[in-house]
Amino acid sequence: MHVPGMKITDAAAIKGRRRAWDVGSAQKFVGLIDQINAKSGKGIREAIRKAIDRKLIPRRDEKTWVNRYYASRKLLRKANELKRRFERLGEVPR
């Protein structure tokens, strides 16, 4: 049966969650927020607000950035733990 206007494409729609940040992006983000927090000393939320106001990170919901910050910290902890394990084995990953 023919359907007028229907087009067949090879690429399927992308579904699901967006990719997590890689270690380099996580380091930059956590470093930026930690640097702002070290100067002000008022906490992560305030550092994220300042980064948004200074247009260092895109304007999004503050809660999103707080979640991203702690997820990035967790990612960096795991990456450092893996690096230490490889170093103990004598193999250093790139």
C-alpha positions, 0 to 999 in steps of 0.5 A: 500500500502506498502512503503519500509523502512517506519517506524511508530513511536509513538513520533511526531517531536517537533515543535515550539518555544523553552521553555522560561527560568524558573525564576531560570535560568533567575535570574542566567543570569541577575545576571551574566550580572548585576555583570559584568556590575557593574564592567565595567559600559559600558552597557549590550552589553559590559557585554555580550561580556565579558561573552562570551569572559570569556566563562561564556555563550555559544558563540551565536549572541550577539543580541540573548543574549541581547534579552534574557537579556531583556526578562529575566528581564521582566520575573523577574519583572512579577514573583516579581509582582506575589509574591507581590500579593500573599504576600498581600493575605497572601499566599506565593508561593514556 
